[in-house]
Amino acid sequence: MNHLKYLLLAVLTVFAASACSQNKSQNIMEKKKVLVVYFSATGTTRQVAKQIAKIADADICEIASAKPYSSADLDWTNKQSRSSVEMNNPKARPEIKAVSVDVSKYDYVFLGYPIWWDLAPRTVNTFIETANLAGKTVIPFATSGSSTIANSVAVLKQSYPNIKWQTGKLLNHVSEKEMEAWVSETIK
Ligand SMILES: Cc1cc2nc3c(=O)[nH]c(=O)nc-3n(C[C@H](O)[C@H](O)[C@H](O)COP(=O)(O)O)c2cc1C
């Protein structure tokens, strides 16, 4: 009886080992090309973008405003501040520095931004409209004071229906473990 048990255990071990190595070789063969592209006015989203790029072994690229935002520009209590004026105008497309990345090379594009007035900043629209993202799988992520990412993603989906938008995630104070789990689940 004991012999039978050992034989069964040995057979199961061989099966488990071959399934694992097959998965491994599949992963190597199908290694996805991932890009992390982000806008960040004060550095919070940048830190998160760098973490994602490290976990996903991805290329990373910043969407830089042609004219950086000063603290006065970011004053949401002032209706005349640059950010308030831009966010009040759905057609505003602030100039950005040329982004020297060919998005067509990538299987997945993580797109990060801070939430401004429950939306993605207009610089993100400028980027989307200058990069050729049609048909690409784009995964939004954001940081915020407290707002969720939901409204910003809904508006992006509605504005750019030819992009394959994924649900996205708000990454405020997310542990490294949670971030790792989310990234690997997203690009598997
Ligand atoms: C103009 C402006 C508008 C903002 N609007 C919101 C908002 O609607 N909801 C929210 O939770 N946080 C809001 N915030 C806070 C930012 O989303 C938050 O500080 C973010 O992490 C900043 O990211 P960054 O350092 O990458 O620029 C706003 C910040 C600015 C400057």
PDBQT file of the ligand as one rigid body, heavy atoms in Angstrom, charges set to zero:
ROOT
HETATM    1  C1  LIG A 201      -5.461  71.437 -10.136  1.00  0.00    +0.000 C 
HETATM    2  C2  LIG A 201      -5.621  70.261  -9.234  1.00  0.00    +0.000 A 
HETATM    3  C3  LIG A 201      -6.847  69.636  -9.129  1.00  0.00    +0.000 A 
HETATM    4  C4  LIG A 201      -7.002  68.525  -8.299  1.00  0.00    +0.000 A 
HETATM    5  N1  LIG A 201      -8.227  67.903  -8.239  1.00  0.00    +0.000 NA
HETATM    6  C5  LIG A 201      -8.386  66.814  -7.448  1.00  0.00    +0.000 A 
HETATM    7  C6  LIG A 201      -9.640  66.136  -7.405  1.00  0.00    +0.000 A 
HETATM    8  O1  LIG A 201     -10.608  66.456  -8.091  1.00  0.00    +0.000 OA
HETATM    9  N2  LIG A 201      -9.737  65.079  -6.543  1.00  0.00    +0.000 N 
HETATM   10  C7  LIG A 201      -8.694  64.655  -5.758  1.00  0.00    +0.000 A 
HETATM   11  O2  LIG A 201      -8.865  63.710  -5.002  1.00  0.00    +0.000 OA
HETATM   12  N3  LIG A 201      -7.480  65.260  -5.819  1.00  0.00    +0.000 NA
HETATM   13  C8  LIG A 201      -7.293  66.320  -6.645  1.00  0.00    +0.000 A 
HETATM   14  N4  LIG A 201      -6.069  66.926  -6.720  1.00  0.00    +0.000 N 
HETATM   15  C9  LIG A 201      -4.930  66.350  -5.966  1.00  0.00    +0.000 C 
HETATM   16  C10 LIG A 201      -4.016  65.513  -6.879  1.00  0.00    +0.000 C 
HETATM   17  O3  LIG A 201      -4.760  64.581  -7.646  1.00  0.00    +0.000 OA
HETATM   18  C11 LIG A 201      -2.983  64.710  -6.043  1.00  0.00    +0.000 C 
HETATM   19  O4  LIG A 201      -2.279  65.552  -5.196  1.00  0.00    +0.000 OA
HETATM   20  C12 LIG A 201      -2.030  63.930  -6.956  1.00  0.00    +0.000 C 
HETATM   21  O5  LIG A 201      -1.484  62.839  -6.239  1.00  0.00    +0.000 OA
HETATM   22  C13 LIG A 201      -0.899  64.774  -7.518  1.00  0.00    +0.000 C 
HETATM   23  O6  LIG A 201      -0.119  63.992  -8.375  1.00  0.00    +0.000 OA
HETATM   24  P1  LIG A 201       1.255  64.509  -9.006  1.00  0.00    +0.000 P 
HETATM   25  O7  LIG A 201       2.195  64.796  -7.837  1.00  0.00    +0.000 OA
HETATM   26  O8  LIG A 201       1.753  63.370  -9.813  1.00  0.00    +0.000 OA
HETATM   27  O9  LIG A 201       0.983  65.735  -9.791  1.00  0.00    +0.000 OA
HETATM   28  C14 LIG A 201      -5.897  68.032  -7.536  1.00  0.00    +0.000 A 
HETATM   29  C15 LIG A 201      -4.660  68.678  -7.643  1.00  0.00    +0.000 A 
HETATM   30  C16 LIG A 201      -4.508  69.768  -8.482  1.00  0.00    +0.000 A 
HETATM   31  C17 LIG A 201      -3.161  70.436  -8.582  1.00  0.00    +0.000 C 
ENDROOT
TORSDOF 0
